[in-house]
């Protein structure tokens, strides 16, 4: 049986990777096997991460999948203090989308 997690995210055009985890996402991935490990550079220090590959979709407000993004790497910091408050979506995903930016609102054109 597949399990899933739905939630909002913050877009960070300065983040080169796919997804940076928050506590909810890290707990969702707990017990899963990472595909690899790696590190990210953040504000003058290195963040060691377990990297998981997960199937991702853009969904509508009713959680109905609208667009498959395929397998996306999720960076989950080994140190819980390094977890983000929000899930962060980076350029690996953004480069697959057509976006309309208007202040705080982002409209994904499918």
N, C-alpha and C positions, 0 to 999 in steps of 0.2 A: 504494500500500500504506500503510495506517495503522500508526503505531507507538504503543506505549503504555509507561507506566511505572507500576509498582505499588509502594506503600510505605506506611509508617505516618506518622501526623502528630500534632502537638500541637494541642489545642483551646485557643484564646485568645478568651474572650468579650469582651475589650476591643479586639479587632481588628475593625474595621468591615467590611473587605473580604472577598474570597473566600479566596485562598491567597497566602501569602508564601513565596517559594522558598528552598530550601537549595541547596548546591552541586550535588547530583545532579540536581535539577530544573532548575537553571540550565543545566547541561551538556546535559540532554535537550532543552531549548528552543533551544540554540545553533544558529544557522543559520535559525531560523524568523523570520518577520516579525512584530514586535509590532503589535497593533491600535492602540495609542496609547502615549503616555508620560504620566507623572504623578509626583507625589511624595506621600510619607507623612510624618507627623510622628512622631518617635520620640525620647524622652528629650532634649528640648530642641534637636533638630536635624532638618533635612529630609533624607529619603532619596529621591533621584531613582531612578525605576524605569522599566523598559520593562514594558508590560502586555500580556500575551498572553491570548487567549481559547482555552481548551481544553475539550474534552468530558470531563466527570468522572463517575465512578460510585463508589458504595460497593460494595465487593466482599467476598466471603466469604474465609475462610482459604486457599481454593484458587484465588483470583483470579477467581472467577465473579462477574460483575456481578449485584448484587441490586437496586440502585436507581440510576436515572439522575438526575444532578443538572443535566444540560444543559450549556450553555456557561458556564464559570466563569472569571473574570478571575484571572490569576496575576501577582502583582507580583514582578518580578525586579530587584533593585537593580543599578544601573549599576556601582557600586563593589563589587567582590567582597568587600571587608572588611565590607560591610553584610549579606551573606548570613547567614541563620539557620543554626544547627547542625541544626535539624529543620525539616521542612515545617510551616508554621503554618496552621491552618484557622480562619477567622474567621466572623463572624455571618452573612454572606451565605449561607454553606452551612448553618450551624447553624440558621438560621431555617427551613430546608426539612426539618429532621429532627425526630423525636421521640426524645429522649435520656433515658436512665435513668442518673443520675450516682451513683456509689458509691465515694467516695475516689478512687483512681487509675484505677479501671475505668469506662469509658463503654460502655454498651450502646446500640446504635442499634436502635430498633424499626422494622422494615420492614413 
